[in-house]
Amino acid sequence: MVNKLRIGAMTRARGKWACGLLALLLTGGMAQAQDLSLKDARLSLLPGDMPGAGYFSLHNDSPENVTLVGAQSDAFKNTEIHMSMEKDGMASMHAVPEIDIAAGERFEFAPKGYHLMFMHRVAPLEVGDDIEVVLRFADGQQLPAIFEVVSPAAMH
Ligand SMILES: [Cu+2]
């Protein structure tokens, strides 16, 4: 009886170790983005299958310049970096391939400017939900962050 319990505990411990190793292999042993952080991350949710817009403040407290090249979330099929602009009184937006953030700088994703465009929701979302978004950088760093789902009315 005692022996059986002990074997069970050992198996569990080994399973945990194996998971850790797998995670390390999957990420290629890449360091997590420790000196990069997101503040005030929120996703403005529109009704139906309209895209959601992600806003946040990205802080680069590392001694290196970084380049944001994309983002992804399990809650949406694809995500693009967008920039809104107004021309002749008409609002429009276009995709931006990458954004440089210099060492020690911060970059604001805010309404009427840069935003993450989340397209094709794959799961139902409600105001108040949290979704995980992973930001990707040109050097291979990945920064996971939690975005709070908010109503577009809360943006103003
Ligand atoms: Cu957009």
Residues whose N, C-alpha, C, O or C-beta is under 5 A from the ligand:
A	BS01	CU	H82 M93 M117
